[in-house]
Amino acid sequence: MEQVDKVGGITRKLMHVTRYKTKIYLDQQIIDIDQSSDR
């Protein structure tokens, strides 16, 4: 159940992306979901 809740939180963030922010991860740029979402 804990993992289901975690996936649900990520899904809600993805549904509320309002801007495009990136961060460096393993020498590449990826979308920073926490900074890009208004939730």
Secondary structure by P-SEA (a helix, b strand, c coil): caaaaaaaaaaaaaacccbbbbbbccccccccccccccc
